[in-house]
Amino acid sequence: MKTRMKLGAGWVACALALPGAALAQAQPVKGPAATAAIQWKVVKATLPAGDVDFPAGDGSMIATSQCLICHSAGTVLRQPPQPQAQWLAEIRKMRALWGAPIPVDEEEALSRYLARINGPK
């Protein structure tokens, strides 16, 4: 999965790192050649294991397969309660701004699930 991040005067593409490894820029480059000239090195990082799972139910497999790519279940579950329309807007924002690979045909089911487990009571 690729996403974009602002670096100095230009945009650069960066790949999502696998757990246990992170990418760090070795030598900063400015100007139009920034995208082509970036050099990366692998930096090891140990991340804590999550101890919270998504509650079972329709949509939990979508949440597990899509949300856990970038977030822990605990991070999602600690968000303020939101109705389905707001969860849908969050899902679309994550896809548009951060490149989340959530399939369009799964966003309604995921937003319904998130509103059910963490929506207004």
Secondary structure, DSSP 4 states (H G I P E B T S, - for coil): -EEEEEETTEEEEEEPPPTTEEEEEEE---STTHHHH-EEEEEE---PPP---PPSSTTHHHHHHHGGGTS-HHHHHTSPP--HHHHHHHHHHHHHHH-----GGGHHHHHHHHHHHSS--
